[in-house]
């Protein structure tokens, strides 16, 4: 069963972000899943959004400074 999440996705530089449902990544060894409640966007992501960096990896879900709640208890 594929689990989905909502995210703002950048498909191409200088284009608007698109609201989408995407597959939720699964945590790997030593990682936990978070339900994000707030997220900040770093300046590097803004440079990508504005088309100021060459050859970014797209599609991109911007945001890296997140805070949230553990989705479930996991052994790390």
N, C-alpha and C positions, 0 to 999 in steps of 0.2 A: 504494500500500500504506500503510495507516494503522499507525503505530508507537504502541504503548501503553506506559504506565508505571503503576506503583502509587503511590497517594497517599491520604492521609487527607483527606476532603472534608466540609465543613460545608454542609449543605443549608438549614438554618434555625437561627436563633439559639436558644440554650439547649438545643439538641439534641446528642446525642453525635456525635462525628466518625464517618464511615463509611469503612471500608477499601474502595477501589475501584480498578479499572483505568480509566484515562482516556487520551485521546489526548495524546501527548507534543507539546508546542509545538515548532515549528521555529524555530531562531535566525534573527533577521533580519540585515540588513547591520550589520557591526561587532560582532556578538554571537557567543558560542560556546555550545555545549551542554555541560553538566556532568553527570556521574553523581554525584548527591549522596550523600555518605557520612555526613554529619552536618548537622543543621539546628536552629537555635534559633528560637523563636517570640517575636515582639516583643509588648510590652504591648498595643499597639493590637489585634493579633489576639486576644489574650485578652479584651479588652473586647468584641469582636465575638462570640466564643464564649460569653461570659457574658450576652449580650443587653443590654449597656450602651451600645451605640452605635446611633443611629437610622439606618435605611435603608442597611445595608451592601450591597455588591454580592455577591450569592450566586448560585451556589455559590462557595465560597472554599476554596482549598487554603492553609492557614496556613503561615507560615514564610518568612523572608526573609534570615536570616543563615546562609548555607549554605557548606559546604566540600565539595569533591569533586575528581574527576579529569576531565580533558578527555576527552570521548567519542571524539574523533578530532581530528587536526590540521586546522585550517581557516585560510584566508588571511583576515586582518582588515584 
